[in-house]
């Protein structure tokens, strides 16, 4: 793998790059295996607070719903 554009290895599009013949599957596997291990940069996240106090669902008021409905849209059909 010589000087391939690293954008071709982006996890969102690598399969397309392989299908188009821009990279080989072996090149992708080598690219991934050569990535540095960044485990030391990881941070633990405590989800206890979120699990104990879930985010309430947003309730629309009837007035707000009416404002967003097509009934409140005024049209001018005279051209």
DASULGI-V793083 format. One record per run of one state. SS is the DSSP state (2 for helix, 1 for strand, 0 for the rest). FROM is the first residue (numbers start at 1). TO is the last residue. If there is no record, write none. Layout:
BEGIN
SS:FROM:TO
SS:FROM:TO
END
This chain:
BEGIN
0:1:5
2:6:9
0:10:13
2:14:19
0:20:24
2:25:33
0:34:38
2:39:41
0:42:47
2:48:52
0:53:61
2:62:68
0:69:69
2:70:72
0:73:79
END
